[in-house]
Amino acid sequence: MCKTIKHKVKFKASPDEVYQVLADSKLHQECIGAKATIGKAIGERFEVFAGKITGVIVDLAPGKRIVQAWRRSDFPAGIFSMAAFTLQATKDGGTELILTHRGVPKALIPDVEAAWRRDYWQKIKNYLS
């Protein structure tokens, strides 16, 4: 059985800046402190955290949206999830990021949710401040 994770996170940076941290290999690597290789076009692959997370870019709208077929190395064989990042400008010049991560194996939900908060949201906030 698979489940959906949904997070809303606010950043004190523009949607374009947040997008770049998520989509650019060099900035992503600097931000999270781990090796990251991220393709720049739909259909290209990505790999972060020394291969712990891998997948394929499904959709890109610069400054607005990233969708990835996404899997962690501890997912059951053949299981991919879909991670969609939607970015919206806030009235104060920041960004509201909405993550909708569908298809995460139920047993891994607590760990995947904690990893998003620890390895991404907090690190991006620190990096952009």
C-alpha positions as CSV (number, residue, x, y, z in Angstrom):
1,M,0.0,0.0,0.0
2,C,1.3,3.4,-0.9
3,K,0.5,6.8,0.5
4,T,0.8,10.6,-0.3
5,I,2.9,13.1,1.6
6,K,1.9,16.8,1.3
7,H,4.0,19.6,2.7
8,K,3.7,23.4,2.5
9,V,6.9,25.3,3.2
10,K,7.6,29.0,3.0
11,F,11.0,30.5,2.0
12,K,12.3,34.0,2.2
13,A,13.5,33.9,-1.4
14,S,11.9,34.2,-4.8
15,P,10.3,31.2,-6.7
16,D,13.2,31.4,-9.2
17,E,15.8,31.1,-6.4
18,V,14.1,28.2,-4.8
19,Y,13.6,26.5,-8.2
20,Q,17.3,26.9,-9.0
21,V,18.3,25.2,-5.7
22,L,16.1,22.3,-6.5
23,A,17.0,22.0,-10.2
24,D,20.7,23.0,-10.5
25,S,23.2,20.3,-9.7
26,K,25.8,22.6,-8.3
27,L,23.4,24.7,-6.1
28,H,21.6,21.6,-4.9
29,Q,24.9,20.0,-3.9
30,E,26.0,23.2,-2.1
31,C,22.7,23.4,-0.3
32,I,22.2,19.8,0.9
33,G,25.9,19.1,1.4
34,A,25.9,15.9,-0.6
35,K,26.7,14.9,-4.2
36,A,23.9,15.8,-6.7
37,T,23.6,15.2,-10.4
38,I,20.3,16.7,-11.8
39,G,19.4,16.7,-15.5
40,K,18.2,19.9,-17.0
41,A,15.4,18.6,-19.3
42,I,12.3,16.4,-19.2
43,G,13.3,12.8,-19.5
44,E,16.8,13.2,-17.9
45,R,17.9,11.5,-14.8
46,F,18.8,12.8,-11.4
47,E,20.7,11.3,-8.5
48,V,21.3,12.8,-5.0
49,F,22.7,11.7,-1.7
50,A,25.3,9.3,-3.4
51,G,22.5,7.4,-5.2
52,K,20.2,7.0,-2.2
53,I,17.6,9.0,-4.2
54,T,17.3,8.5,-8.0
55,G,14.7,9.2,-10.7
56,V,13.7,10.9,-13.9
57,I,12.5,14.4,-14.5
58,V,8.9,14.3,-15.7
59,D,8.0,18.0,-16.0
60,L,9.7,21.3,-15.6
61,A,8.3,24.9,-15.6
62,P,11.1,27.1,-14.4
63,G,10.2,29.1,-11.3
64,K,6.9,27.3,-11.0
65,R,7.0,23.5,-11.0
66,I,9.2,20.4,-11.0
67,V,7.8,16.9,-11.2
68,Q,10.0,13.8,-10.7
69,A,9.5,10.0,-10.9
70,W,11.4,9.5,-7.6
71,R,12.7,6.5,-5.6
72,R,14.8,5.9,-2.6
73,S,17.2,3.0,-2.6
74,D,15.2,1.4,0.2
75,F,11.9,1.3,-1.8
76,P,10.7,-2.2,-2.8
77,A,12.1,-3.3,-6.2
78,G,10.3,-1.6,-9.1
79,I,8.5,1.0,-7.0
80,F,8.7,4.7,-8.0
81,S,6.8,7.5,-6.5
82,M,5.9,10.9,-8.0
83,A,7.3,14.1,-6.3
84,A,5.7,17.4,-7.5
85,F,7.1,20.7,-6.3
86,T,4.8,23.7,-7.0
87,L,6.2,27.2,-6.3
88,Q,4.1,30.3,-5.7
89,A,5.2,33.8,-5.0
90,T,4.0,35.2,-1.6
91,K,3.0,38.8,-1.0
92,D,6.2,39.4,1.0
93,G,8.4,38.5,-1.9
94,G,9.1,34.9,-0.7
95,T,7.9,31.6,-2.0
96,E,5.4,29.0,-0.8
97,L,6.5,25.5,-1.9
98,I,3.9,22.8,-2.0
99,L,5.3,19.2,-2.2
100,T,2.9,16.5,-3.2
101,H,4.7,13.2,-3.0
102,R,2.5,10.3,-4.2
103,G,3.1,6.6,-4.1
104,V,5.5,6.4,-1.1
105,P,5.4,2.9,0.5
106,K,3.3,3.1,3.6
107,A,6.0,1.7,5.9
108,L,8.5,4.4,4.8
109,I,6.2,7.4,5.2
110,P,7.5,8.6,8.6
111,D,11.1,8.4,7.5
112,V,10.5,10.0,4.1
113,E,8.5,12.8,5.7
114,A,11.3,13.4,8.3
115,A,13.9,13.4,5.6
116,W,12.1,16.1,3.5
117,R,12.0,18.3,6.6
118,R,15.6,17.6,7.7
119,D,17.4,17.2,4.4
120,Y,15.6,19.7,2.3
121,W,13.3,22.3,3.9
122,Q,15.6,23.2,6.8
123,K,18.8,23.1,4.6
124,I,17.1,25.2,1.9
125,K,16.0,27.8,4.4
126,N,19.5,28.0,5.8
127,Y,21.1,28.2,2.4
128,L,18.9,30.9,1.1
129,S,19.1,33.1,4.2
